[in-house]
Amino acid sequence: MTLASIAFKTEFAVDMTCQNCVNSVQGALREISGIERYDIDLENKRVTVTGKTPPSQLLSALKSTNRQVIVRGSSPSNPNTASSFPQTAAVSILESPLPLPTSIASTSNILLATSPSNPKHDPNPTEKGLPGMNEEEFSQKVFGIARFVQIAPKTVLMDLTVRLPPPARVGLNSNTENDWNVYVSTTGNMINPPITTGKEFLKLGEIKPDKEGYGDLFKEVNGDLWEWIGRGCIVQAKDSSSTSTSISSSSAPREDTSSSNSTIGKIFAGVVARSAGAWGNEKTVCACSGRTMWEEGRDMEKKTKL
């Protein structure tokens, strides 16, 4: 497991109801490397972990207790050091900016399987089955999530987890290991990346998903997170670089609708949006829907298996 060089704090909402819940959470966190301390608040259903462990690893450990867990925010752990640089945390939800055909999208996800641009569009998708991925394995619209937190001047911590379609589904070579480029784009226009997102603003690294499509990347990146807000976080298959606009070209991308079709299922992207830091999110009800955070969390879990 890769650890950060500087300790930071991550806050989780955990649906705990009794001391047995607390004991389970303690047991899940006790043996994880990189943790310096953790605080469990049963009354407020809050767990705060300080250390160098990736939030995705902490999330997996907490979920292993069979309780609902929601990441509430991350921040630098040292308030004295934190006052010397902007306190910024951000998140990017990775989806397919282009409509996915039913051969890639889940047949149970109506939003994906019945896109108007889908040649097999069916106004009554629940009346008959649609060809697609295994229903139980691929039911998400969300294909990944990237979390960012400024932990020191010019140091941003990135924790990225993805689950991508199998290579054969999107026309990639399934006989070889397929690398994916991860970068922050020039703009946050998600209509048709990489054409509309422009050239690469900052390279974040590369990931190599396993045969199930799972991949992760936890690293420290040199930069100021406030400069990334509103831009796009892009995960792009290397195999698609020859048929799509070059992200490193010094000239502005050229509008080419024919190349966009070849990137379907090979580019996943999301806008880098500011998020709460630790202790910075007291919201328990979503103002948009009126649902509680637990209801919103269950809805998200239906869209992703991350």
DRENBARO-208011 format. One record per residue: x, y, z of N, C-alpha, C in turn; residue in three letters. Coordinates in steps of 0.02 Angstrom, whole numbers. Example, Ala and Ser with C-alpha at 12.3 -4.5 7.8 and 13.67 -1.06 7.14 Angstrom:
# DRENBARO-208011
<r <660; -284; 390>; <615; -225; 390>; <660; -165; 390>; ALA>;
<r <642; -112; 354>; <684; -53; 357>; <645; 2; 394>; SER>;
This chain:
# DRENBARO-208011
<r <41; -60; 0>; <0; 0; 0>; <44; 63; 0>; MET>;
<r <30; 108; -46>; <66; 172; -49>; <38; 219; 4>; THR>;
<r <82; 251; 42>; <62; 298; 94>; <84; 368; 75>; LEU>;
<r <48; 417; 101>; <67; 487; 91>; <129; 503; 132>; ALA>;
<r <165; 555; 113>; <224; 575; 151>; <206; 621; 209>; SER>;
<r <145; 650; 205>; <122; 696; 257>; <54; 672; 282>; ILE>;
<r <45; 672; 348>; <-18; 650; 376>; <-74; 700; 359>; ALA>;
<r <-134; 673; 351>; <-193; 714; 338>; <-252; 683; 374>; PHE>;
<r <-307; 718; 374>; <-366; 697; 412>; <-424; 684; 364>; LYS>;
<r <-459; 628; 374>; <-518; 612; 334>; <-576; 596; 380>; THR>;
<r <-633; 626; 365>; <-693; 616; 405>; <-744; 573; 367>; GLU>;
<r <-773; 525; 403>; <-823; 481; 374>; <-887; 484; 416>; PHE>;
<r <-944; 480; 382>; <-1007; 468; 415>; <-1019; 393; 414>; ALA>;
<r <-1027; 363; 472>; <-1037; 290; 477>; <-1101; 278; 516>; VAL>;
<r <-1145; 238; 488>; <-1211; 225; 518>; <-1204; 178; 578>; ASP>;
<r <-1183; 206; 634>; <-1174; 168; 696>; <-1232; 181; 743>; MET>;
<r <-1254; 128; 778>; <-1311; 135; 823>; <-1296; 113; 895>; THR>;
<r <-1242; 78; 906>; <-1228; 52; 974>; <-1153; 41; 984>; CYS>;
<r <-1135; 19; 1044>; <-1065; 7; 1059>; <-1036; -50; 1018>; GLN>;
<r <-1077; -98; 999>; <-1053; -152; 956>; <-1030; -124; 888>; ASN>;
<r <-1066; -73; 864>; <-1045; -41; 802>; <-977; -9; 810>; CYS>;
<r <-967; 24; 866>; <-903; 56; 881>; <-848; 4; 883>; VAL>;
<r <-861; -51; 916>; <-811; -104; 921>; <-792; -132; 852>; ASN>;
<r <-842; -139; 809>; <-829; -163; 741>; <-785; -115; 702>; SER>;
<r <-800; -50; 708>; <-760; 1; 674>; <-688; 0; 700>; VAL>;
<r <-681; -5; 765>; <-614; -8; 795>; <-575; -68; 768>; GLN>;
<r <-608; -124; 765>; <-576; -185; 739>; <-555; -178; 667>; GLY>;
<r <-595; -143; 626>; <-580; -135; 555>; <-520; -89; 544>; ALA>;
<r <-512; -40; 588>; <-458; 9; 580>; <-393; -9; 615>; LEU>;
<r <-398; -53; 663>; <-342; -66; 709>; <-279; -89; 673>; ARG>;
<r <-286; -130; 621>; <-227; -160; 590>; <-205; -126; 525>; GLU>;
<r <-236; -71; 507>; <-219; -38; 444>; <-156; 5; 453>; ILE>;
<r <-108; -4; 409>; <-46; 34; 413>; <-58; 106; 393>; SER>;
<r <-19; 150; 423>; <-22; 221; 406>; <-67; 263; 450>; GLY>;
<r <-109; 230; 490>; <-155; 268; 533>; <-118; 290; 596>; ILE>;
<r <-121; 354; 612>; <-89; 381; 672>; <-139; 385; 730>; GLU>;
<r <-202; 400; 715>; <-253; 400; 766>; <-322; 401; 732>; ARG>;
<r <-372; 378; 769>; <-440; 383; 745>; <-485; 400; 803>; TYR>;
<r <-538; 438; 788>; <-587; 459; 837>; <-656; 438; 814>; ASP>;
<r <-693; 405; 859>; <-759; 380; 842>; <-811; 416; 885>; ILE>;
<r <-857; 448; 853>; <-911; 485; 886>; <-977; 449; 871>; ASP>;
<r <-999; 408; 918>; <-1059; 368; 908>; <-1121; 412; 901>; LEU>;
<r <-1127; 463; 943>; <-1187; 505; 943>; <-1198; 539; 876>; GLU>;
<r <-1144; 564; 846>; <-1149; 599; 782>; <-1133; 556; 722>; ASN>;
<r <-1123; 490; 735>; <-1109; 442; 681>; <-1049; 466; 639>; LYS>;
<r <-995; 482; 673>; <-937; 512; 639>; <-873; 475; 658>; ARG>;
<r <-832; 461; 608>; <-767; 431; 619>; <-715; 474; 584>; VAL>;
<r <-666; 497; 621>; <-613; 539; 593>; <-546; 503; 600>; THR>;
<r <-512; 496; 544>; <-448; 460; 543>; <-393; 507; 523>; VAL>;
<r <-339; 507; 562>; <-280; 547; 546>; <-222; 500; 531>; THR>;
<r <-188; 512; 475>; <-132; 470; 456>; <-114; 479; 383>; GLY>;
<r <-81; 429; 356>; <-56; 433; 287>; <-87; 381; 241>; LYS>;
<r <-142; 351; 263>; <-174; 297; 225>; <-222; 326; 173>; THR>;
<r <-224; 298; 113>; <-272; 321; 63>; <-344; 317; 88>; PRO>;
<r <-384; 369; 77>; <-454; 368; 98>; <-492; 309; 69>; PRO>;
<r <-476; 287; 8>; <-510; 231; -22>; <-499; 167; 18>; SER>;
<r <-439; 159; 46>; <-424; 100; 88>; <-463; 103; 153>; GLN>;
<r <-467; 163; 182>; <-505; 171; 244>; <-579; 158; 231>; LEU>;
<r <-604; 182; 174>; <-674; 172; 156>; <-689; 98; 149>; LEU>;
<r <-645; 61; 117>; <-655; -11; 109>; <-656; -46; 176>; SER>;
<r <-610; -26; 220>; <-607; -58; 286>; <-671; -44; 326>; ALA>;
<r <-694; 17; 324>; <-755; 34; 361>; <-816; -1; 332>; LEU>;
<r <-819; -7; 266>; <-875; -42; 235>; <-875; -117; 249>; LYS>;
<r <-816; -143; 267>; <-812; -214; 283>; <-851; -232; 346>; SER>;
<r <-870; -180; 385>; <-910; -191; 445>; <-984; -198; 428>; THR>;
<r <-1001; -195; 363>; <-1070; -201; 340>; <-1114; -143; 364>; ASN>;
<r <-1083; -84; 371>; <-1120; -24; 387>; <-1112; 26; 331>; ARG>;
<r <-1163; 68; 322>; <-1158; 118; 269>; <-1107; 171; 289>; GLN>;
<r <-1064; 188; 241>; <-1009; 235; 253>; <-1009; 287; 198>; VAL>;
<r <-1000; 350; 218>; <-997; 405; 170>; <-936; 448; 187>; ILE>;
<r <-895; 464; 137>; <-838; 508; 148>; <-865; 579; 154>; VAL>;
<r <-850; 614; 210>; <-875; 682; 220>; <-824; 735; 201>; ARG>;
<r <-758; 719; 202>; <-709; 769; 183>; <-639; 752; 207>; GLY>;
<r <-589; 784; 178>; <-519; 776; 198>; <-486; 843; 205>; SER>;
<r <-438; 848; 251>; <-402; 911; 264>; <-333; 895; 291>; SER>;
<r <-286; 944; 288>; <-222; 934; 321>; <-232; 922; 396>; PRO>;
<r <-189; 884; 426>; <-198; 867; 496>; <-171; 919; 544>; SER>;
<r <-122; 958; 521>; <-90; 1008; 564>; <-120; 1077; 550>; ASN>;
<r <-161; 1104; 596>; <-193; 1169; 583>; <-143; 1226; 578>; PRO>;
<r <-85; 1220; 612>; <-35; 1273; 608>; <-4; 1277; 539>; ASN>;
<r <13; 1218; 511>; <42; 1215; 444>; <-11; 1233; 392>; THR>;
<r <-72; 1213; 405>; <-125; 1224; 356>; <-140; 1298; 345>; ALA>;
<r <-125; 1339; 393>; <-141; 1410; 386>; <-95; 1445; 336>; SER>;
<r <-42; 1411; 313>; <6; 1442; 268>; <-10; 1432; 195>; SER>;
<r <-65; 1395; 179>; <-84; 1384; 109>; <-160; 1376; 105>; PHE>;
<r <-189; 1386; 46>; <-262; 1382; 39>; <-288; 1312; 57>; PRO>;
<r <-341; 1311; 98>; <-372; 1248; 117>; <-421; 1226; 63>; GLN>;
<r <-400; 1177; 23>; <-441; 1157; -33>; <-447; 1081; -36>; THR>;
<r <-508; 1057; -45>; <-521; 986; -58>; <-569; 984; -117>; ALA>;
<r <-564; 931; -157>; <-605; 926; -217>; <-621; 854; -233>; ALA>;
<r <-671; 844; -275>; <-690; 777; -295>; <-711; 779; -369>; VAL>;
<r <-700; 724; -404>; <-721; 719; -474>; <-754; 651; -484>; SER>;
<r <-817; 652; -505>; <-854; 590; -518>; <-846; 573; -592>; ILE>;
<r <-817; 516; -606>; <-801; 498; -675>; <-858; 459; -708>; LEU>;
<r <-884; 488; -760>; <-937; 456; -799>; <-917; 456; -872>; GLU>;
<r <-959; 428; -914>; <-946; 430; -986>; <-979; 492; -1014>; SER>;
<r <-940; 540; -1039>; <-968; 601; -1067>; <-1009; 588; -1130>; PRO>;
<r <-992; 535; -1166>; <-1029; 518; -1227>; <-1076; 460; -1212>; LEU>;
<r <-1135; 459; -1242>; <-1183; 404; -1229>; <-1151; 337; -1245>; PRO>;
<r <-1158; 290; -1199>; <-1131; 223; -1209>; <-1183; 178; -1242>; LEU>;
<r <-1164; 141; -1292>; <-1211; 93; -1322>; <-1225; 36; -1274>; PRO>;
<r <-1278; -1; -1286>; <-1297; -53; -1239>; <-1246; -110; -1236>; THR>;
<r <-1201; -114; -1285>; <-1149; -165; -1282>; <-1097; -149; -1229>; SER>;
<r <-1097; -86; -1204>; <-1050; -65; -1152>; <-1087; -50; -1088>; ILE>;
<r <-1142; -13; -1094>; <-1179; 7; -1034>; <-1220; -51; -1006>; ALA>;
<r <-1238; -43; -943>; <-1280; -94; -912>; <-1350; -92; -941>; SER>;
<r <-1380; -149; -950>; <-1448; -151; -977>; <-1498; -131; -923>; THR>;
<r <-1478; -133; -860>; <-1524; -114; -806>; <-1521; -40; -790>; SER>;
<r <-1473; -4; -819>; <-1468; 67; -807>; <-1505; 103; -863>; ASN>;
<r <-1566; 124; -850>; <-1609; 153; -902>; <-1579; 216; -931>; ILE>;
<r <-1545; 255; -889>; <-1516; 318; -913>; <-1465; 305; -968>; LEU>;
<r <-1427; 250; -960>; <-1375; 235; -1010>; <-1404; 195; -1068>; LEU>;
<r <-1443; 146; -1053>; <-1465; 100; -1105>; <-1516; 130; -1152>; ALA>;
<r <-1547; 186; -1135>; <-1598; 215; -1178>; <-1580; 285; -1201>; THR>;
<r <-1515; 298; -1208>; <-1494; 364; -1232>; <-1525; 377; -1300>; SER>;
<r <-1549; 440; -1313>; <-1581; 455; -1377>; <-1536; 441; -1437>; PRO>;
<r <-1469; 445; -1426>; <-1424; 432; -1483>; <-1410; 358; -1493>; SER>;
<r <-1437; 317; -1449>; <-1427; 245; -1454>; <-1471; 218; -1510>; ASN>;
<r <-1441; 185; -1560>; <-1481; 159; -1616>; <-1532; 107; -1595>; PRO>;
<r <-1522; 78; -1536>; <-1569; 29; -1512>; <-1614; 58; -1457>; LYS>;
<r <-1623; 124; -1461>; <-1664; 158; -1411>; <-1734; 127; -1407>; HIS>;
<r <-1755; 111; -1346>; <-1820; 80; -1334>; <-1857; 123; -1284>; ASP>;
<r <-1914; 152; -1302>; <-1950; 194; -1255>; <-1978; 156; -1195>; PRO>;
<r <-1982; 89; -1201>; <-2006; 48; -1146>; <-1954; -5; -1127>; ASN>;
<r <-1897; 17; -1099>; <-1841; -30; -1088>; <-1855; -84; -1037>; PRO>;
<r <-1904; -73; -993>; <-1917; -123; -941>; <-1960; -180; -967>; THR>;
<r <-1988; -173; -1027>; <-2033; -225; -1052>; <-1996; -283; -1083>; GLU>;
<r <-1933; -274; -1100>; <-1895; -329; -1128>; <-1821; -317; -1114>; LYS>;
<r <-1782; -369; -1115>; <-1711; -363; -1100>; <-1673; -329; -1156>; GLY>;
<r <-1618; -297; -1138>; <-1574; -267; -1187>; <-1506; -299; -1182>; LEU>;
<r <-1471; -307; -1239>; <-1404; -337; -1236>; <-1356; -292; -1199>; PRO>;
<r <-1312; -321; -1159>; <-1264; -279; -1122>; <-1224; -320; -1074>; GLY>;
<r <-1195; -287; -1025>; <-1153; -321; -976>; <-1196; -361; -928>; MET>;
<r <-1164; -405; -891>; <-1198; -444; -840>; <-1233; -397; -791>; ASN>;
<r <-1298; -408; -780>; <-1337; -361; -739>; <-1309; -352; -669>; GLU>;
<r <-1289; -407; -639>; <-1266; -403; -570>; <-1198; -370; -564>; GLU>;
<r <-1158; -376; -616>; <-1090; -350; -613>; <-1083; -278; -636>; GLU>;
<r <-1124; -258; -684>; <-1117; -191; -712>; <-1184; -154; -711>; PHE>;
<r <-1197; -121; -656>; <-1261; -84; -650>; <-1249; -10; -637>; SER>;
<r <-1186; 14; -643>; <-1171; 82; -624>; <-1167; 129; -684>; GLN>;
<r <-1184; 191; -671>; <-1171; 244; -719>; <-1104; 276; -703>; LYS>;
<r <-1085; 276; -639>; <-1022; 304; -618>; <-967; 251; -626>; VAL>;
<r <-912; 271; -659>; <-858; 224; -673>; <-796; 238; -631>; PHE>;
<r <-798; 290; -590>; <-740; 304; -548>; <-750; 367; -507>; GLY>;
<r <-706; 376; -459>; <-707; 437; -418>; <-635; 455; -400>; ILE>;
<r <-621; 520; -405>; <-555; 546; -387>; <-564; 597; -331>; ALA>;
<r <-526; 590; -278>; <-528; 639; -223>; <-461; 673; -219>; ARG>;
<r <-463; 738; -205>; <-403; 778; -201>; <-403; 819; -137>; PHE>;
<r <-346; 828; -107>; <-340; 872; -49>; <-271; 904; -48>; VAL>;
<r <-268; 969; -35>; <-204; 1005; -30>; <-177; 991; 40>; GLN>;
<r <-123; 954; 45>; <-97; 935; 110>; <-36; 977; 131>; ILE>;
<r <-8; 1014; 83>; <50; 1057; 95>; <56; 1105; 37>; ALA>;
<r <95; 1158; 45>; <106; 1204; -12>; <134; 1165; -72>; PRO>;
<r <102; 1172; -130>; <123; 1140; -192>; <119; 1063; -188>; LYS>;
<r <80; 1036; -142>; <72; 964; -137>; <-1; 945; -131>; THR>;
<r <-26; 910; -181>; <-95; 887; -183>; <-96; 811; -179>; VAL>;
<r <-137; 786; -135>; <-145; 713; -129>; <-203; 691; -172>; LEU>;
<r <-191; 642; -215>; <-244; 616; -259>; <-257; 543; -243>; MET>;
<r <-322; 526; -236>; <-343; 458; -223>; <-396; 440; -274>; ASP>;
<r <-377; 400; -324>; <-421; 384; -381>; <-437; 309; -381>; LEU>;
<r <-500; 293; -389>; <-522; 224; -395>; <-570; 220; -454>; THR>;
<r <-560; 171; -498>; <-603; 163; -556>; <-624; 90; -564>; VAL>;
<r <-680; 81; -597>; <-698; 15; -623>; <-722; 27; -694>; ARG>;
<r <-683; 4; -742>; <-694; 19; -812>; <-721; -42; -849>; LEU>;
<r <-754; -32; -906>; <-779; -89; -944>; <-722; -133; -967>; PRO>;
<r <-734; -198; -976>; <-682; -243; -1002>; <-657; -218; -1069>; PRO>;
<r <-591; -224; -1082>; <-562; -198; -1144>; <-598; -221; -1207>; PRO>;
<r <-619; -284; -1210>; <-651; -309; -1270>; <-716; -273; -1285>; ALA>;
<r <-748; -247; -1234>; <-812; -213; -1244>; <-805; -147; -1280>; ARG>;
<r <-746; -116; -1273>; <-738; -49; -1302>; <-688; -49; -1359>; VAL>;
<r <-671; -107; -1385>; <-627; -111; -1442>; <-554; -107; -1428>; GLY>;
<r <-534; -116; -1364>; <-464; -117; -1347>; <-437; -188; -1351>; LEU>;
<r <-372; -193; -1355>; <-341; -259; -1361>; <-344; -294; -1294>; ASN>;
<r <-383; -346; -1289>; <-392; -382; -1226>; <-335; -431; -1212>; SER>;
<r <-290; -440; -1259>; <-236; -487; -1250>; <-175; -456; -1215>; ASN>;
<r <-176; -391; -1209>; <-120; -356; -1177>; <-147; -313; -1120>; THR>;
<r <-101; -294; -1075>; <-121; -250; -1020>; <-131; -180; -1048>; GLU>;
<r <-188; -150; -1033>; <-205; -85; -1061>; <-194; -31; -1008>; ASN>;
<r <-150; 16; -1023>; <-138; 72; -979>; <-187; 128; -995>; ASP>;
<r <-202; 167; -945>; <-246; 225; -952>; <-209; 287; -927>; TRP>;
<r <-212; 341; -965>; <-184; 405; -943>; <-234; 441; -898>; ASN>;
<r <-208; 473; -846>; <-250; 513; -802>; <-221; 584; -802>; VAL>;
<r <-263; 633; -817>; <-239; 701; -819>; <-294; 752; -804>; TYR>;
<r <-273; 812; -785>; <-319; 868; -778>; <-316; 906; -845>; VAL>;
<r <-375; 919; -873>; <-378; 950; -939>; <-379; 1026; -934>; SER>;
<r <-373; 1058; -992>; <-371; 1131; -994>; <-437; 1161; -973>; THR>;
<r <-492; 1130; -993>; <-558; 1157; -975>; <-599; 1103; -940>; THR>;
<r <-659; 1122; -920>; <-705; 1074; -888>; <-764; 1058; -932>; GLY>;
<r <-757; 1069; -998>; <-812; 1055; -1044>; <-814; 979; -1058>; ASN>;
<r <-863; 945; -1030>; <-867; 873; -1034>; <-907; 847; -1094>; MET>;
<r <-928; 892; -1139>; <-972; 871; -1193>; <-940; 818; -1238>; ILE>;
<r <-877; 826; -1256>; <-846; 780; -1303>; <-770; 780; -1293>; ASN>;
<r <-746; 752; -1238>; <-674; 751; -1227>; <-641; 701; -1275>; PRO>;
<r <-579; 710; -1295>; <-535; 765; -1273>; <-542; 827; -1317>; PRO>;
<r <-588; 827; -1365>; <-595; 885; -1409>; <-617; 946; -1370>; ILE>;
<r <-670; 940; -1331>; <-696; 998; -1296>; <-658; 1015; -1232>; THR>;
<r <-622; 966; -1205>; <-585; 980; -1143>; <-517; 1011; -1157>; THR>;
<r <-496; 1011; -1219>; <-432; 1042; -1237>; <-373; 998; -1219>; GLY>;
<r <-315; 1027; -1225>; <-254; 988; -1213>; <-242; 977; -1138>; LYS>;
<r <-194; 936; -1124>; <-177; 919; -1055>; <-151; 980; -1018>; GLU>;
<r <-179; 992; -958>; <-155; 1045; -914>; <-104; 1018; -865>; PHE>;
<r <-117; 958; -839>; <-71; 927; -791>; <-81; 852; -792>; LEU>;
<r <-26; 815; -802>; <-30; 742; -800>; <-29; 718; -728>; LYS>;
<r <-76; 674; -712>; <-81; 649; -644>; <-50; 579; -637>; LEU>;
<r <-43; 543; -692>; <-12; 478; -688>; <-44; 429; -735>; GLY>;
<r <-33; 364; -723>; <-61; 311; -764>; <-88; 257; -719>; GLU>;
<r <-140; 222; -743>; <-167; 166; -706>; <-170; 105; -752>; ILE>;
<r <-168; 47; -721>; <-170; -16; -758>; <-223; -60; -724>; LYS>;
<r <-286; -55; -746>; <-340; -94; -714>; <-327; -169; -720>; PRO>;
<r <-354; -206; -672>; <-348; -279; -674>; <-401; -307; -723>; ASP>;
<r <-404; -372; -728>; <-449; -403; -777>; <-523; -389; -763>; LYS>;
<r <-538; -369; -701>; <-606; -352; -683>; <-622; -279; -696>; GLU>;
<r <-571; -241; -717>; <-581; -170; -731>; <-565; -124; -673>; GLY>;
<r <-544; -152; -616>; <-528; -111; -558>; <-458; -82; -564>; TYR>;
<r <-451; -19; -548>; <-385; 13; -547>; <-385; 70; -496>; GLY>;
<r <-327; 86; -469>; <-323; 141; -421>; <-256; 176; -427>; ASP>;
<r <-255; 236; -403>; <-194; 277; -406>; <-195; 324; -346>; LEU>;
<r <-146; 316; -302>; <-139; 358; -243>; <-70; 388; -245>; PHE>;
<r <-65; 453; -253>; <0; 485; -259>; <-4; 559; -240>; LYS>;
<r <54; 588; -229>; <59; 660; -217>; <80; 694; -282>; GLU>;
<r <44; 747; -299>; <55; 782; -361>; <76; 853; -346>; VAL>;
<r <126; 878; -382>; <149; 946; -371>; <100; 995; -403>; ASN>;
<r <74; 1041; -363>; <28; 1091; -390>; <-14; 1124; -337>; GLY>;
<r <-57; 1169; -360>; <-105; 1204; -316>; <-175; 1183; -337>; ASP>;
<r <-210; 1151; -292>; <-275; 1122; -309>; <-326; 1175; -331>; LEU>;
<r <-321; 1236; -305>; <-370; 1287; -323>; <-367; 1301; -398>; TRP>;
<r <-310; 1289; -430>; <-304; 1299; -502>; <-340; 1246; -542>; GLU>;
<r <-356; 1189; -511>; <-387; 1134; -547>; <-463; 1137; -545>; TRP>;
<r <-490; 1175; -498>; <-563; 1179; -489>; <-596; 1203; -554>; ILE>;
<r <-647; 1167; -576>; <-683; 1185; -637>; <-654; 1154; -700>; GLY>;
<r <-595; 1124; -695>; <-566; 1089; -753>; <-592; 1017; -753>; ARG>;
<r <-569; 978; -801>; <-591; 909; -806>; <-538; 860; -781>; GLY>;
<r <-560; 808; -747>; <-516; 751; -731>; <-531; 697; -782>; CYS>;
<r <-481; 678; -821>; <-491; 632; -877>; <-454; 567; -867>; ILE>;
<r <-488; 512; -879>; <-457; 446; -881>; <-466; 420; -953>; VAL>;
<r <-411; 414; -990>; <-413; 399; -1061>; <-370; 339; -1078>; GLN>;
<r <-399; 291; -1113>; <-362; 231; -1133>; <-306; 251; -1181>; ALA>;
<r <-247; 225; -1170>; <-190; 241; -1214>; <-203; 217; -1285>; LYS>;
<r <-239; 162; -1291>; <-252; 135; -1358>; <-295; 181; -1400>; ASP>;
<r <-329; 228; -1368>; <-373; 274; -1405>; <-338; 337; -1427>; SER>;
<r <-274; 346; -1407>; <-239; 408; -1421>; <-228; 418; -1495>; SER>;
<r <-222; 363; -1533>; <-209; 370; -1604>; <-271; 389; -1644>; SER>;
<r <-330; 380; -1613>; <-392; 395; -1649>; <-428; 455; -1620>; THR>;
<r <-396; 489; -1571>; <-428; 547; -1541>; <-379; 605; -1541>; SER>;
<r <-403; 663; -1524>; <-360; 722; -1524>; <-304; 715; -1473>; THR>;
<r <-244; 731; -1492>; <-187; 727; -1447>; <-195; 775; -1389>; SER>;
<r <-185; 751; -1327>; <-193; 794; -1270>; <-132; 836; -1257>; ILE>;
<r <-77; 821; -1290>; <-16; 859; -1278>; <1; 907; -1335>; SER>;
<r <-43; 911; -1384>; <-31; 956; -1440>; <-29; 1028; -1417>; SER>;
<r <16; 1067; -1444>; <22; 1137; -1425>; <-32; 1179; -1458>; SER>;
<r <-63; 1154; -1510>; <-115; 1191; -1544>; <-183; 1173; -1515>; SER>;
<r <-233; 1215; -1526>; <-300; 1202; -1501>; <-329; 1140; -1535>; ALA>;
<r <-367; 1100; -1498>; <-396; 1040; -1528>; <-443; 1057; -1585>; PRO>;
<r <-445; 1015; -1634>; <-487; 1026; -1693>; <-552; 987; -1685>; ARG>;
<r <-607; 1019; -1700>; <-672; 986; -1695>; <-676; 931; -1747>; GLU>;
<r <-686; 870; -1724>; <-687; 812; -1769>; <-736; 762; -1742>; ASP>;
<r <-795; 762; -1768>; <-847; 719; -1742>; <-833; 645; -1755>; THR>;
<r <-795; 631; -1808>; <-781; 561; -1823>; <-736; 531; -1770>; SER>;
<r <-688; 569; -1744>; <-643; 542; -1693>; <-679; 533; -1627>; SER>;
<r <-732; 573; -1614>; <-766; 566; -1550>; <-798; 498; -1543>; SER>;
<r <-825; 471; -1598>; <-858; 407; -1595>; <-809; 352; -1573>; ASN>;
<r <-747; 358; -1591>; <-698; 306; -1575>; <-677; 309; -1502>; SER>;
<r <-697; 360; -1466>; <-677; 365; -1395>; <-732; 341; -1349>; THR>;
<r <-789; 320; -1375>; <-843; 296; -1332>; <-819; 236; -1292>; ILE>;
<r <-826; 240; -1226>; <-803; 186; -1183>; <-729; 187; -1169>; GLY>;
<r <-692; 234; -1200>; <-619; 237; -1191>; <-598; 301; -1154>; LYS>;
<r <-646; 344; -1139>; <-633; 405; -1101>; <-688; 412; -1048>; ILE>;
<r <-667; 422; -986>; <-713; 436; -932>; <-689; 499; -898>; PHE>;
<r <-736; 543; -881>; <-716; 609; -858>; <-767; 639; -810>; ALA>;
<r <-743; 689; -773>; <-787; 725; -727>; <-756; 792; -711>; GLY>;
<r <-797; 841; -694>; <-772; 907; -675>; <-742; 903; -605>; VAL>;
<r <-685; 935; -594>; <-654; 939; -528>; <-693; 992; -489>; VAL>;
<r <-732; 970; -440>; <-775; 1015; -402>; <-752; 1020; -329>; ALA>;
<r <-756; 1080; -302>; <-735; 1090; -233>; <-779; 1049; -186>; ARG>;
<r <-748; 1020; -136>; <-785; 981; -87>; <-766; 1002; -16>; SER>;
<r <-801; 976; 32>; <-790; 995; 102>; <-726; 963; 128>; ALA>;
<r <-694; 998; 176>; <-638; 970; 212>; <-664; 932; 273>; GLY>;
<r <-619; 902; 312>; <-640; 869; 373>; <-673; 920; 419>; ALA>;
<r <-729; 900; 449>; <-768; 943; 493>; <-800; 1001; 455>; TRP>;
<r <-799; 999; 390>; <-826; 1055; 351>; <-894; 1040; 319>; GLY>;
<r <-923; 982; 336>; <-987; 964; 305>; <-1034; 937; 359>; ASN>;
<r <-1078; 980; 382>; <-1126; 960; 434>; <-1193; 941; 404>; GLU>;
<r <-1198; 941; 338>; <-1262; 928; 305>; <-1285; 856; 316>; LYS>;
<r <-1348; 848; 335>; <-1376; 781; 341>; <-1435; 770; 293>; THR>;
<r <-1460; 825; 263>; <-1514; 821; 214>; <-1493; 859; 152>; VAL>;
<r <-1503; 827; 93>; <-1487; 859; 30>; <-1539; 912; 13>; CYS>;
<r <-1518; 974; 2>; <-1564; 1028; -14>; <-1598; 1017; -81>; ALA>;
<r <-1567; 979; -126>; <-1595; 969; -193>; <-1654; 921; -191>; CYS>;
<r <-1647; 865; -156>; <-1698; 813; -158>; <-1738; 807; -94>; SER>;
<r <-1711; 833; -39>; <-1744; 826; 26>; <-1730; 759; 59>; GLY>;
<r <-1688; 718; 27>; <-1671; 654; 56>; <-1613; 660; 104>; ARG>;
<r <-1608; 613; 150>; <-1552; 613; 196>; <-1489; 591; 162>; THR>;
<r <-1431; 604; 194>; <-1368; 584; 163>; <-1364; 508; 156>; MET>;
<r <-1398; 471; 201>; <-1397; 398; 196>; <-1436; 375; 134>; TRP>;
<r <-1492; 408; 121>; <-1531; 392; 60>; <-1492; 410; -2>; GLU>;
<r <-1458; 468; -1>; <-1417; 488; -59>; <-1360; 438; -68>; GLU>;
<r <-1331; 415; -12>; <-1276; 368; -15>; <-1297; 301; -45>; GLY>;
<r <-1356; 278; -27>; <-1381; 215; -54>; <-1394; 221; -129>; ARG>;
<r <-1418; 280; -149>; <-1430; 291; -221>; <-1364; 289; -259>; ASP>;
<r <-1311; 318; -231>; <-1246; 317; -265>; <-1219; 247; -268>; MET>;
<r <-1229; 207; -215>; <-1204; 139; -216>; <-1237; 96; -269>; GLU>;
<r <-1297; 115; -289>; <-1331; 79; -343>; <-1298; 93; -410>; LYS>;
<r <-1265; 150; -415>; <-1235; 170; -478>; <-1163; 146; -484>; LYS>;
<r <-1131; 129; -428>; <-1061; 109; -432>; <-1046; 54; -383>; THR>;
<r <-1000; 12; -403>; <-977; -43; -360>; <-907; -28; -333>; LYS>;
<r <-885; 34; -335>; <-816; 52; -315>; <-808; 43; -241>; LEU>;
